[in-house]
Amino acid sequence: MADDFDRARLGQQLVSLAAKGVYVGTSSWKYPGWVGTVYDDSRYQWRGKFAKSRFERDCLGEYAETFKTVCVDASYYAFPGRDYLEGLAGQVPEDFRFGFKVTDAITVKRFPKLPRFGERAGQANPSFLDGETFERRFLDPCAAIRSRVGVLIFEFSRFHRDDFVAGADFVAAIDGFFAALPRDWPFGIELRNHDWLTPEYFACLARHGVAHVFNSWTSMPSVPRQLALAGSRSNPSLVAARFLLAPGSLYESAIDAFAPFDAIKHVEPDARDAVAALVAEGVATPQRRTYIFINNRLEGSAPRTIHAVVGAQFPVVCPNSIRASAGRV
């Protein structure tokens, strides 16, 4: 692993970008493989050994010394409580912004057949797109740290025909859902049905001030292709993107190939081009807030991917390059 990670310089660049409304960070933060780049091993030593519990408890504060945003994946698996959220906010500076994934109790129509769902596995979800439940159990706790919330992401896993016959049915469902919600929260939708990226979908999001979350995922069009779709920037004041997997890659395979996430294992040029284009576009649009989250499973190490793109080893391309990038995928 090359020793070229300049944490201090990267931190300065990310502070400068955040001041211009562009926040670049990672998906989650508790990775011991980042010791030596993002984290100092000496902070987490106890009796001569690396203390994992101390690391997981305290490392967010050190993470925030370099980065100005992070996507909290934990909120997808359980409704976040006020104490938990205030605990997170208490570890970071005032100008740090969180992205939160909305709890899957709101976004799954039928509970997947996974052990964590117990007797609910395979059953219809009565809380799917339930606005009252979402406001009471998600928005109300988030209100305690409202100034720190950058974006709330509704991640919808791929739906099948027994969930929605067509994309128009999904659009009708989210249309009613967002119509009943307050409009002063930064909402975004991450979709996994590639054929539902239609003008009607983008128009629905625009009506409610909801951002389409550009996402790099197994079965989705590349982010450059999503960026090239008319209407895809559905909220002029908010853009969000998550770079999770290279198109065609599998989640489990990426974990096996890339753990412990301490090095770049495979470069994704199109994803890097899209990150750089979004950064450049955000800087050129000061009235907009841009949130870009990189996952370890994209290339092997999210901090090193960010370092390669933002840290001047990779040129920041102009927004006009989006269409050129899209044509290569």
DRENPA-783374 format. One line per 5 residues: number of its first residue (from 1); their letters; for each residue x, y, z of N, C-alpha, C, O. Coordinates in pm, whole numbers. Layout:
residues N
NUM	A	X/Y/Z/X/Y/Z/X/Y/Z/X/Y/Z | ... $
END
This chain:
residues 329
1	MADDF	84/-119/0/0/0/0/88/125/0/173/140/87 | 67/214/-96/150/332/-107/122/427/8/8/441/54 | 231/495/55/219/590/164/203/732/110/284/819/142 | 102/755/31/86/884/-34/-38/958/13/-78/1057/-49 | -100/913/120/-224/974/168/-190/1095/252/-138/1080/363 $
6	DRARL	-218/1214/202/-188/1339/271/-315/1387/341/-395/1461/283 | -332/1345/463/-455/1373/536/-474/1523/560/-585/1575/545 | -368/1591/597/-379/1734/627/-422/1813/504/-510/1898/511 | -359/1783/391/-393/1855/268/-535/1824/224/-610/1914/183 | -574/1696/232/-709/1659/194/-810/1730/283/-911/1780/234 $
11	GQQLV	-782/1736/412/-873/1804/503/-892/1950/467/-1003/2002/472 | -782/2018/430/-791/2157/390/-877/2174/265/-957/2267/256 | -860/2083/169/-939/2091/46/-1086/2065/73/-1172/2132/14 | -1117/1970/160/-1257/1939/190/-1322/2053/268/-1441/2080/250 | -1247/2119/354/-1299/2238/423/-1332/2347/322/-1436/2411/330 $
16	SLAAK	-1241/2368/226/-1263/2469/124/-1386/2438/40/-1465/2527/9 | -1403/2310/3/-1520/2272/-76/-1648/2289/4/-1748/2337/-48 | -1646/2249/131/-1766/2262/215/-1808/2408/227/-1928/2438/231 | -1711/2498/232/-1742/2641/238/-1814/2688/113/-1882/2790/115 | -1799/2613/4/-1865/2645/-122/-1991/2559/-143/-2050/2560/-251 $
21	GVYVG	-2030/2485/-39/-2152/2406/-47/-2135/2266/-100/-2234/2200/-131 | -2012/2219/-113/-1986/2085/-166/-1925/2000/-55/-1817/2029/-5 | -1997/1894/-17/-1955/1807/92/-1923/1668/35/-2007/1605/-28 | -1800/1624/59/-1757/1494/8/-1712/1410/128/-1624/1451/204 | -1773/1292/143/-1739/1206/256/-1762/1060/222/-1772/1023/105 $
26	TSSWK	-1771/979/323/-1779/834/305/-1912/779/356/-1987/848/424 | -1938/655/321/-2052/581/376/-2004/508/501/-1929/411/492 | -2047/555/615/-2006/507/745/-1858/542/771/-1793/602/685 | -1807/506/888/-1675/556/925/-1596/462/1017/-1479/487/1042 | -1656/355/1067/-1592/271/1168/-1513/156/1104/-1548/39/1121 $
31	YPGWV	-1406/190/1033/-1326/89/963/-1183/89/1015/-1108/183/988 | -1143/-14/1090/-1005/-21/1137/-903/-18/1023/-788/21/1043 | -945/-59/902/-854/-55/789/-812/86/750/-718/104/672 | -880/186/803/-843/325/774/-740/381/872/-698/496/860 | -700/299/968/-592/341/1058/-464/356/974/-429/267/897 $
36	GTVYD	-399/467/991/-282/497/909/-311/596/799/-219/656/743 | -439/614/767/-477/717/670/-566/820/742/-523/931/769 | -688/783/771/-781/873/840/-755/876/990/-773/979/1054 | -712/763/1045/-702/750/1191/-558/724/1237/-479/660/1167 | -528/776/1357/-401/750/1422/-417/634/1520/-501/639/1611 $
41	DSRYQ	-339/532/1501/-347/413/1587/-327/447/1734/-388/384/1821 | -243/545/1763/-209/576/1902/-330/622/1984/-330/610/2106 | -431/674/1918/-549/723/1991/-634/609/2046/-717/632/2134 | -615/490/1997/-705/380/2030/-632/263/2096/-680/150/2096 | -516/293/2150/-440/191/2220/-484/182/2366/-510/283/2432 $
46	WRGKF	-491/60/2414/-522/35/2555/-439/-84/2600/-456/-196/2552 | -350/-57/2693/-260/-160/2744/-183/-228/2631/-167/-350/2627 | -137/-145/2541/-50/-193/2434/-120/-259/2317/-54/-313/2229 | -253/-255/2315/-327/-318/2206/-431/-221/2149/-476/-129/2217 | -468/-245/2023/-572/-166/1959/-706/-203/2022/-747/-320/2019 $
51	AKSRF	-775/-104/2079/-902/-128/2148/-1016/-98/2052/-1048/19/2028 | -1078/-202/1998/-1184/-183/1899/-1302/-106/1957/-1360/-21/1889 | -1338/-133/2082/-1452/-64/2142/-1424/86/2156/-1511/169/2130 | -1302/120/2196/-1265/261/2207/-1267/325/2068/-1313/438/2052 | -1216/254/1970/-1215/305/1833/-1357/335/1784/-1383/444/1735 $
56	ERDCL	-1447/239/1798/-1583/258/1747/-1657/368/1823/-1746/433/1768 | -1621/388/1947/-1687/491/2029/-1638/631/1992/-1716/726/1991 | -1507/644/1963/-1446/776/1953/-1403/820/1814/-1369/936/1795 | -1405/729/1715/-1337/763/1590/-1411/866/1506/-1350/928/1418 | -1541/888/1528/-1613/988/1450/-1550/1126/1469/-1542/1204/1373 $
61	GEYAE	-1508/1157/1590/-1445/1285/1615/-1318/1303/1533/-1293/1412/1481 | -1238/1197/1522/-1117/1208/1442/-1151/1211/1293/-1086/1282/1217 | -1251/1136/1252/-1297/1139/1113/-1331/1283/1073/-1296/1328/964 | -1400/1355/1163/-1445/1491/1134/-1330/1590/1131/-1352/1705/1093 | -1211/1551/1170/-1095/1638/1156/-1050/1648/1010/-978/1741/973 $
66	TFKTV	-1093/1552/928/-1059/1553/785/-1182/1580/700/-1177/1663/609 | -1292/1510/728/-1411/1518/644/-1517/1607/707/-1520/1627/829 | -1605/1662/621/-1711/1750/668/-1849/1688/654/-1950/1753/683 | -1856/1562/611/-1985/1494/603/-1962/1345/608/-1853/1296/580 | -2067/1272/645/-2066/1126/642/-2209/1079/624/-2303/1145/668 $
71	CVDAS	-2227/964/559/-2359/904/547/-2374/800/658/-2294/707/669 | -2476/816/738/-2501/725/851/-2588/611/801/-2709/626/782 | -2526/496/781/-2599/378/733/-2681/313/844/-2782/248/816 | -2639/331/970/-2706/264/1082/-2852/301/1092/-2933/222/1139 | -2888/422/1049/-3027/466/1060/-3119/392/963/-3241/403/973 $
76	YYAFP	-3061/316/871/-3142/235/780/-3198/112/851/-3305/63/814 | -3129/64/951/-3164/-62/1015/-3251/-46/1140/-3314/-142/1185 | -3255/74/1195/-3340/99/1312/-3367/249/1320/-3282/330/1285 | -3487/284/1366/-3518/426/1382/-3420/489/1480/-3397/435/1588 | -3360/601/1442/-3261/663/1531/-3328/739/1645/-3423/815/1624 $
81	GRDYL	-3279/718/1764/-3332/790/1880/-3266/925/1896/-3158/950/1842 | -3331/1012/1970/-3277/1147/1991/-3141/1142/2060/-3051/1216/2021 | -3125/1057/2161/-2997/1050/2232/-2885/1006/2138/-2774/1059/2144 | -2914/909/2052/-2814/862/1956/-2772/975/1863/-2653/995/1839 | -2869/1048/1810/-2839/1156/1716/-2763/1270/1784/-2669/1324/1727 $
86	EGLAG	-2804/1305/1903/-2731/1411/1974/-2591/1365/2009/-2498/1447/2015 | -2574/1236/2033/-2441/1183/2059/-2350/1196/1938/-2232/1230/1951 | -2404/1169/1819/-2327/1187/1696/-2290/1334/1678/-2174/1368/1653 | -2389/1421/1691/-2366/1564/1668/-2265/1621/1768/-2191/1714/1737 | -2263/1565/1888/-2171/1614/1990/-2026/1581/1964/-1937/1635/2031 $
91	QVPED	-2000/1493/1868/-1862/1454/1837/-1801/1531/1721/-1683/1514/1691 | -1879/1615/1657/-1831/1681/1535/-1849/1833/1546/-1928/1880/1628 | -1777/1910/1463/-1791/2055/1467/-1928/2102/1416/-2003/2024/1357 | -1958/2227/1440/-2087/2285/1401/-2109/2280/1250/-2223/2270/1205 | -2000/2288/1172/-2016/2294/1027/-2015/2156/961/-2011/2146/838 $
96	FRFGF	-2019/2051/1040/-2026/1914/987/-2171/1881/954/-2262/1919/1027 | -2192/1808/843/-2327/1772/802/-2340/1621/784/-2251/1555/730 | -2452/1568/832/-2480/1425/822/-2576/1395/708/-2671/1470/683 | -2551/1286/639/-2652/1224/555/-2707/1105/631/-2630/1026/685 | -2838/1090/636/-2900/977/705/-2982/896/606/-3062/951/530 $
101	KVTDA	-2962/765/608/-3051/677/533/-3178/657/614/-3173/623/732 | -3291/677/549/-3420/658/617/-3440/510/647/-3406/423/566 | -3494/482/763/-3510/345/811/-3593/261/714/-3694/306/660 | -3549/137/694/-3614/51/595/-3758/16/632/-3833/-33/548 | -3797/39/756/-3937/18/794/-4030/110/715/-4151/86/709 $
106	ITVKR	-3974/215/656/-4052/307/573/-4038/274/426/-4129/301/348 | -3925/217/386/-3894/208/242/-3908/69/180/-3900/56/58 | -3929/-35/260/-3949/-167/201/-4099/-200/200/-4167/-184/301 | -4148/-246/87/-4291/-276/77/-4322/-414/134/-4429/-437/190 | -4227/-504/119/-4240/-638/176/-4106/-672/241/-4001/-657/178 $
111	FPKLP	-4110/-718/366/-3986/-745/437/-3908/-857/369/-3962/-964/344 | -3780/-833/340/-3698/-937/278/-3688/-1060/368/-3704/-1052/490 | -3662/-1173/305/-3649/-1297/382/-3508/-1308/437/-3425/-1386/390 | -3484/-1226/539/-3355/-1220/606/-3376/-1247/755/-3480/-1211/809 | -3278/-1308/822/-3295/-1343/964/-3331/-1225/1053/-3405/-1242/1150 $
116	RFGER	-3280/-1105/1021/-3304/-993/1112/-3451/-950/1116/-3492/-877/1207 | -3530/-993/1020/-3671/-957/1020/-3758/-1058/1093/-3877/-1034/1113 | -3701/-1168/1133/-3775/-1265/1212/-3905/-1309/1147/-3907/-1347/1030 | -4014/-1304/1224/-4143/-1349/1174/-4200/-1257/1066/-4293/-1295/994 | -4144/-1136/1054/-4194/-1044/952/-4139/-1076/813/-4191/-1027/713 $
121	AGQAN	-4035/-1158/806/-3970/-1188/677/-4073/-1241/577/-4147/-1335/605 | -4075/-1180/460/-4167/-1221/354/-4305/-1161/365/-4388/-1180/276 | -4332/-1087/474/-4465/-1031/495/-4474/-887/442/-4373/-818/430 | -4595/-843/412/-4616/-705/371/-4584/-612/488/-4607/-645/604 | -4530/-496/456/-4491/-399/557/-4600/-294/574/-4622/-213/483 $
126	PSFLD	-4669/-292/687/-4779/-196/706/-4732/-52/718/-4812/39/704 | -4602/-30/743/-4550/106/758/-4487/161/631/-4431/270/632 | -4496/86/521/-4437/132/396/-4499/266/355/-4620/279/339 | -4410/366/338/-4451/501/301/-4565/554/390/-4658/620/343 | -4553/523/518/-4649/574/616/-4595/707/669/-4500/710/747 $
131	GETFE	-4656/817/627/-4606/949/663/-4609/978/811/-4517/1040/864 | -4714/934/880/-4725/960/1024/-4613/890/1099/-4550/949/1187 | -4586/763/1063/-4478/689/1128/-4344/753/1099/-4260/765/1188 | -4323/794/975/-4196/857/938/-4174/986/1016/-4065/1009/1068 | -4275/1070/1024/-4258/1196/1096/-4233/1172/1245/-4147/1236/1306 $
136	RRFLD	-4309/1081/1303/-4299/1059/1448/-4170/989/1487/-4107/1025/1586 | -4130/889/1410/-4018/806/1452/-3885/841/1384/-3780/793/1426 | -3889/924/1281/-3764/962/1214/-3742/1113/1218/-3640/1159/1268 | -3837/1190/1166/-3817/1334/1160/-3813/1398/1298/-3730/1485/1324 | -3901/1356/1388/-3904/1418/1520/-3771/1403/1593/-3722/1502/1647 $
141	PCAAI	-3708/1284/1597/-3575/1276/1658/-3471/1360/1584/-3386/1422/1648 | -3478/1362/1450/-3381/1439/1372/-3391/1589/1399/-3294/1663/1383 | -3509/1634/1441/-3529/1776/1469/-3434/1826/1578/-3402/1944/1583 | -3390/1735/1664/-3298/1773/1773/-3163/1819/1720/-3092/1894/1787 | -3126/1774/1598/-2999/1815/1539/-3023/1872/1399/-2943/1852/1308 $
146	RSRVG	-3135/1941/1383/-3179/1986/1250/-3070/2058/1172/-3056/2036/1052 | -2993/2143/1239/-2892/2222/1168/-2778/2137/1115/-2701/2182/1029 | -2765/2013/1164/-2656/1925/1119/-2700/1829/1009/-2617/1755/956 | -2828/1829/974/-2879/1734/875/-2859/1790/735/-2912/1895/700 | -2779/1718/656/-2754/1760/519/-2851/1703/420/-2901/1775/333 $
151	VLIFE	-2880/1573/432/-2973/1507/340/-3029/1382/407/-2958/1311/478 | -3156/1356/383/-3222/1234/429/-3254/1150/306/-3329/1193/218 | -3197/1031/301/-3203/950/179/-3299/833/196/-3281/748/282 | -3400/831/111/-3491/717/105/-3432/617/5/-3443/635/-116 | -3370/515/57/-3312/412/-30/-3417/304/-56/-3458/233/36 $
156	FSRFH	-3460/293/-180/-3556/190/-218/-3482/77/-290/-3428/96/-399 | -3482/-40/-229/-3425/-157/-296/-3509/-190/-418/-3621/-142/-433 | -3454/-271/-505/-3523/-302/-630/-3660/-364/-602/-3671/-463/-530 | -3764/-304/-661/-3900/-356/-649/-3926/-456/-761/-3867/-448/-869 | -4016/-552/-733/-4056/-652/-832/-4201/-628/-871/-4269/-545/-810 $
161	RDDFV	-4248/-699/-970/-4382/-675/-1024/-4492/-702/-922/-4601/-646/-934 | -4465/-786/-822/-4568/-807/-721/-4569/-692/-619/-4658/-685/-535 | -4469/-602/-627/-4470/-480/-545/-4541/-367/-619/-4636/-307/-567 | -4495/-340/-740/-4556/-239/-826/-4557/-294/-968/-4454/-341/-1017 | -4671/-290/-1032/-4681/-342/-1169/-4595/-260/-1263/-4534/-315/-1355 $
166	AGADF	-4588/-128/-1240/-4512/-40/-1327/-4457/76/-1247/-4500/103/-1135 | -4359/143/-1307/-4300/258/-1240/-4400/367/-1210/-4385/440/-1112 | -4503/380/-1293/-4605/483/-1270/-4677/462/-1137/-4718/559/-1073 | -4691/337/-1096/-4756/309/-968/-4669/354/-851/-4718/406/-751 | -4540/334/-866/-4447/383/-764/-4449/534/-756/-4450/592/-647 $
171	VAAID	-4449/599/-872/-4454/745/-876/-4580/795/-806/-4574/893/-732 | -4692/731/-829/-4816/772/-763/-4804/757/-612/-4855/840/-537 | -4738/650/-567/-4723/626/-423/-4637/734/-357/-4673/786/-252 | -4523/766/-418/-4436/868/-357/-4495/1007/-372/-4467/1095/-290 | -4576/1028/-474/-4642/1157/-493/-4732/1187/-372/-4728/1296/-316 $
176	GFFAA	-4812/1089/-334/-4900/1108/-218/-4822/1118/-88/-4858/1196/0 | -4716/1040/-77/-4635/1039/45/-4571/1176/70/-4585/1232/179 | -4502/1229/-30/-4432/1356/-10/-4528/1475/-3/-4495/1578/57 | -4645/1462/-64/-4743/1571/-57/-4786/1598/87/-4824/1710/121 | -4780/1495/171/-4826/1508/310/-4713/1544/407/-4738/1565/525 $
181	LPRDW	-4589/1551/358/-4475/1578/445/-4437/1726/442/-4465/1795/345 | -4373/1775/549/-4323/1913/546/-4217/1928/438/-4140/1834/414 | -4210/2043/374/-4120/2064/260/-3985/2122/301/-3901/2146/215 | -3964/2146/430/-3841/2215/470/-3730/2119/514/-3636/2160/583 | -3741/1992/474/-3636/1895/501/-3567/1857/369/-3632/1855/265 $
186	PFGIE	-3438/1828/374/-3365/1793/251/-3381/1644/217/-3300/1562/259 | -3485/1611/142/-3514/1472/108/-3450/1434/-25/-3437/1515/-116 | -3410/1307/-33/-3361/1251/-158/-3407/1108/-173/-3426/1038/-74 | -3425/1064/-298/-3464/926/-326/-3354/856/-403/-3304/907/-503 | -3318/738/-355/-3222/651/-425/-3299/530/-476/-3348/449/-399 $
191	LRNHD	-3307/521/-607/-3387/418/-672/-3298/308/-727/-3185/335/-768 | -3348/185/-728/-3272/72/-781/-3339/7/-902/-3289/-93/-953 | -3451/61/-947/-3517/12/-1069/-3478/104/-1184/-3533/214/-1198 | -3384/62/-1264/-3325/150/-1364/-3428/199/-1467/-3416/310/-1518 | -3527/116/-1497/-3625/155/-1598/-3731/251/-1544/-3821/292/-1619 $
196	WLTPE	-3723/286/-1417/-3815/382/-1360/-3759/525/-1360/-3824/617/-1310 | -3642/543/-1415/-3583/677/-1424/-3646/750/-1543/-3581/770/-1645 | -3770/787/-1527/-3850/843/-1636/-3875/992/-1613/-3856/1042/-1502 | -3918/1063/-1718/-3955/1204/-1698/-4063/1221/-1591/-4062/1320/-1517 | -4155/1126/-1581/-4262/1136/-1481/-4205/1124/-1338/-4250/1192/-1247 $
201	YFACL	-4108/1036/-1322/-4043/1020/-1191/-3972/1149/-1151/-3990/1198/-1040 | -3890/1203/-1241/-3817/1325/-1210/-3912/1443/-1187/-3886/1528/-1102 | -4021/1448/-1264/-4119/1556/-1247/-4186/1548/-1111/-4212/1651/-1048 | -4215/1428/-1066/-4276/1410/-934/-4182/1460/-825/-4225/1532/-735 | -4054/1423/-834/-3957/1470/-736/-3947/1622/-737/-3941/1685/-632 $
206	ARHGV	-3946/1680/-857/-3935/1825/-868/-4055/1895/-803/-4039/2000/-741 | -4173/1838/-817/-4294/1898/-756/-4281/1911/-606/-4332/2006/-545 | -4211/1815/-546/-4203/1812/-400/-4066/1857/-348/-4040/1846/-228 | -3980/1906/-435/-3849/1952/-391/-3760/1841/-341/-3679/1863/-251 | -3774/1721/-398/-3696/1604/-357/-3584/1579/-459/-3607/1586/-579 $
211	AHVFN	-3466/1551/-410/-3352/1526/-498/-3350/1380/-542/-3376/1290/-461 | -3319/1356/-668/-3282/1221/-711/-3140/1196/-664/-3051/1276/-694 | -3117/1087/-592/-2982/1055/-545/-2914/970/-652/-2948/853/-671 | -2819/1028/-721/-2742/955/-820/-2666/843/-748/-2600/866/-647 | -2677/722/-802/-2616/610/-730/-2549/511/-825/-2603/473/-928 $
216	SWTSM	-2430/472/-785/-2356/370/-857/-2385/237/-790/-2347/215/-675 | -2452/148/-863/-2502/24/-803/-2506/-84/-910/-2504/-55/-1030 | -2512/-208/-867/-2503/-325/-953/-2584/-314/-1081/-2529/-327/-1191 | -2713/-290/-1068/-2802/-297/-1184/-2849/-161/-1232/-2943/-151/-1311 | -2783/-54/-1184/-2823/81/-1225/-2734/131/-1338/-2619/88/-1351 $
221	PSVPR	-2787/223/-1421/-2699/289/-1517/-2587/362/-1442/-2605/402/-1328 | -2473/378/-1505/-2364/449/-1441/-2409/589/-1401/-2505/643/-1457 | -2339/647/-1304/-2375/783/-1262/-2362/883/-1377/-2448/970/-1389 | -2258/874/-1462/-2257/967/-1577/-2383/957/-1662/-2433/1059/-1711 | -2434/837/-1682/-2558/823/-1760/-2678/883/-1687/-2765/944/-1749 $
226	QLALA	-2682/865/-1555/-2792/927/-1479/-2782/1079/-1484/-2884/1147/-1497 | -2662/1132/-1475/-2643/1277/-1481/-2689/1335/-1614/-2732/1450/-1620 | -2679/1256/-1719/-2715/1303/-1852/-2865/1300/-1878/-2911/1352/-1979 | -2944/1241/-1787/-3088/1233/-1807/-3154/1367/-1780/-3127/1430/-1678 | -3240/1410/-1869/-3312/1536/-1853/-3395/1533/-1725/-3469/1437/-1700 $
231	GSRSN	-3384/1636/-1646/-3462/1646/-1523/-3403/1576/-1404/-3464/1577/-1296 | -3286/1513/-1419/-3232/1432/-1309/-3189/1517/-1189/-3185/1466/-1077 | -3158/1643/-1211/-3130/1733/-1098/-3265/1794/-1056/-3295/1909/-1087 | -3342/1714/-987/-3482/1747/-962/-3502/1856/-858/-3609/1917/-852 | -3401/1882/-776/-3408/1990/-680/-3291/2085/-708/-3177/2045/-688 $
236	PSLVA	-3316/2206/-754/-3207/2295/-790/-3117/2336/-675/-3006/2384/-697 | -3164/2316/-551/-3084/2357/-435/-3018/2239/-364/-2947/2260/-266 | -3040/2116/-411/-2983/1999/-346/-2949/1892/-448/-3035/1851/-527 | -2825/1847/-447/-2781/1734/-528/-2711/1635/-435/-2632/1675/-350 | -2740/1508/-452/-2677/1405/-370/-2639/1286/-457/-2707/1256/-556 $
241	ARFLL	-2532/1220/-421/-2485/1104/-496/-2418/1006/-401/-2348/1046/-308 | -2441/878/-425/-2373/773/-348/-2306/677/-446/-2371/619/-534 | -2177/661/-429/-2099/572/-513/-2071/446/-431/-1979/441/-350 | -2153/344/-455/-2157/225/-369/-2083/108/-430/-1995/49/-367 | -2119/73/-552/-2059/-39/-624/-2043/1/-770/-2117/86/-820 $
246	APGSL	-1947/-59/-836/-1938/-40/-980/-2054/-116/-1045/-2087/-226/-1001 | -2116/-59/-1149/-2222/-132/-1219/-2176/-272/-1258/-2067/-290/-1313 | -2260/-371/-1229/-2226/-510/-1259/-2159/-583/-1144/-2151/-705/-1146 | -2110/-510/-1043/-2045/-573/-928/-2149/-622/-828/-2262/-574/-826 | -2109/-719/-746/-2197/-773/-644/-2149/-731/-506/-2029/-728/-480 $
251	YESAI	-2243/-699/-419/-2211/-649/-286/-2119/-744/-209/-2015/-703/-158 | -2158/-871/-202/-2081/-968/-125/-1942/-988/-184/-1844/-1000/-111 | -1934/-993/-316/-1804/-1012/-381/-1710/-896/-352/-1590/-915/-334 | -1766/-774/-348/-1683/-657/-321/-1627/-661/-180/-1512/-622/-157 | -1707/-707/-85/-1657/-719/52/-1540/-817/56/-1436/-787/114 $
256	DAFAP	-1558/-933/-5/-1452/-1034/-5/-1326/-984/-73/-1215/-1012/-28 | -1343/-908/-181/-1227/-864/-259/-1155/-746/-197/-1034/-732/-214 | -1227/-660/-125/-1170/-533/-83/-1136/-522/65/-1054/-438/102 | -1196/-604/152/-1166/-595/295/-1015/-615/316/-954/-696/246 | -954/-543/412/-1011/-454/515/-1024/-308/473/-1028/-219/558 $
261	FDAIK	-1031/-282/344/-1061/-149/292/-949/-48/317/-975/69/347 | -827/-96/305/-712/-8/331/-637/32/205/-537/103/214 | -684/-11/87/-611/18/-36/-706/17/-155/-809/-51/-153 | -670/91/-259/-743/85/-385/-710/-47/-453/-593/-77/-476 | -812/-124/-484/-791/-252/-549/-828/-250/-696/-776/-329/-775 $
266	HVEPD	-918/-159/-733/-963/-153/-872/-1015/-12/-899/-1107/33/-831 | -958/57/-995/-996/195/-1025/-1118/197/-1117/-1125/122/-1215 | -1214/283/-1085/-1335/301/-1165/-1332/441/-1227/-1379/537/-1167 | -1275/453/-1348/-1258/587/-1409/-1388/663/-1426/-1391/784/-1403 | -1495/595/-1466/-1621/667/-1490/-1680/721/-1360/-1735/831/-1357 $
271	ARDAV	-1667/643/-1253/-1714/692/-1124/-1632/812/-1080/-1687/911/-1031 | -1501/805/-1098/-1415/918/-1060/-1448/1042/-1143/-1451/1153/-1091 | -1472/1023/-1271/-1511/1136/-1355/-1640/1199/-1305/-1653/1321/-1301 | -1735/1114/-1265/-1864/1166/-1217/-1848/1240/-1085/-1910/1344/-1066 | -1765/1188/-994/-1740/1258/-868/-1680/1395/-897/-1725/1497/-843 $
276	AALVA	-1578/1397/-982/-1511/1523/-1013/-1606/1621/-1080/-1602/1741/-1051 | -1691/1572/-1169/-1788/1659/-1237/-1888/1718/-1138/-1923/1835/-1147 | -1935/1634/-1045/-2030/1683/-945/-1965/1788/-854/-2028/1887/-818 | -1839/1766/-818/-1768/1865/-738/-1758/1997/-814/-1789/2103/-760 | -1713/1991/-940/-1698/2112/-1020/-1832/2183/-1039/-1840/2305/-1030 $
281	EGVAT	-1936/2106/-1066/-2068/2164/-1086/-2119/2229/-959/-2179/2337/-963 | -2095/2164/-845/-2137/2221/-718/-2066/2350/-685/-2129/2445/-638 | -1936/2354/-708/-1860/2477/-683/-1911/2590/-770/-1915/2705/-727 | -1951/2558/-893/-2000/2660/-986/-2144/2700/-959/-2196/2792/-1023 | -2209/2632/-863/-2350/2660/-831/-2361/2688/-682/-2407/2602/-606 $
286	PQRRT	-2320/2806/-638/-2308/2834/-494/-2440/2828/-417/-2439/2812/-295 | -2553/2842/-486/-2681/2836/-416/-2724/2693/-387/-2826/2672/-321 | -2649/2596/-434/-2682/2455/-420/-2598/2391/-310/-2486/2434/-284 | -2654/2289/-245/-2577/2204/-155/-2558/2069/-224/-2654/2008/-272 | -2435/2023/-227/-2401/1897/-293/-2341/1802/-191/-2249/1838/-118 $
291	YIFIN	-2395/1679/-187/-2345/1577/-96/-2302/1455/-177/-2382/1398/-251 | -2177/1417/-162/-2121/1303/-236/-2064/1206/-134/-1977/1241/-54 | -2114/1082/-137/-2069/980/-43/-2006/864/-120/-2064/813/-216 | -1887/824/-77/-1813/716/-142/-1810/596/-48/-1785/611/72 | -1835/478/-103/-1831/354/-26/-1701/279/-53/-1646/286/-163 $
296	NRLEG	-1652/208/48/-1533/124/30/-1548/25/-84/-1449/-13/-148 | -1671/-17/-111/-1693/-124/-207/-1687/-77/-352/-1702/-156/-445 | -1665/53/-371/-1649/103/-508/-1511/64/-564/-1501/8/-673 | -1406/97/-488/-1271/71/-536/-1183/-2/-435/-1075/-51/-469 | -1228/-9/-311/-1149/-78/-209/-1123/4/-85/-1110/-51/24 $
301	SAPRT	-1115/136/-99/-1093/224/15/-1152/360/-15/-1098/434/-97 | -1262/394/50/-1332/520/21/-1244/643/45/-1242/732/-40 | -1170/651/157/-1085/770/175/-981/786/65/-951/897/23 | -926/674/18/-826/683/-87/-888/720/-221/-824/788/-302 | -1011/677/-246/-1079/722/-367/-1100/872/-363/-1074/942/-461 $
306	IHAVV	-1146/923/-250/-1167/1067/-235/-1035/1141/-250/-1028/1245/-315 | -931/1088/-189/-799/1150/-200/-753/1157/-346/-695/1257/-388 | -782/1052/-421/-739/1048/-561/-813/1149/-646/-756/1206/-739 | -940/1173/-615/-1021/1264/-696/-1006/1407/-649/-975/1497/-727 | -1028/1429/-520/-1029/1564/-465/-887/1612/-434/-859/1731/-438 $
311	GAQFP	-800/1519/-403/-668/1555/-354/-567/1592/-460/-447/1585/-435 | -612/1631/-578/-528/1686/-684/-445/1581/-758/-369/1617/-848 | -456/1453/-723/-392/1352/-807/-477/1322/-930/-430/1260/-1025 | -602/1366/-927/-694/1343/-1038/-757/1476/-1072/-802/1546/-981 | -762/1516/-1198/-812/1649/-1231/-962/1662/-1206/-1038/1568/-1228 $
316	VVCPN	-1003/1779/-1159/-1145/1809/-1147/-1194/1851/-1284/-1155/1955/-1337 | -1282/1768/-1341/-1327/1796/-1476/-1443/1894/-1474/-1508/1912/-1372 | -1467/1957/-1587/-1577/2053/-1595/-1707/1979/-1621/-1705/1868/-1673 | -1822/2038/-1584/-1950/1970/-1602/-1978/1927/-1746/-2052/1831/-1768 | -1919/1996/-1845/-1945/1959/-1984/-1893/1821/-2018/-1931/1763/-2119 $
321	SIRAS	-1804/1767/-1931/-1749/1634/-1959/-1845/1523/-1924/-1819/1406/-1954 | -1958/1556/-1861/-2053/1453/-1818/-2100/1372/-1937/-2098/1249/-1932 | -2142/1438/-2043/-2196/1365/-2157/-2088/1283/-2225/-2114/1173/-2274 | -1966/1336/-2226/-1857/1258/-2285/-1831/1133/-2204/-1808/1026/-2259 | -1836/1148/-2070/-1816/1031/-1984/-1927/930/-2005/-1902/810/-2010 $
326	AGRV	-2052/980/-2017/-2166/890/-2033/-2153/807/-2158/-2196/692/-2161 | -2093/864/-2262/-2083/790/-2386/-1985/674/-2382/-1987/587/-2469 | -1900/672/-2279/-1800/566/-2271/-1850/443/-2200/-1788/337/-2209 | -1965/455/-2126/-2010/347/-2039/-2102/252/-2112/-2149/155/-2054 $
END
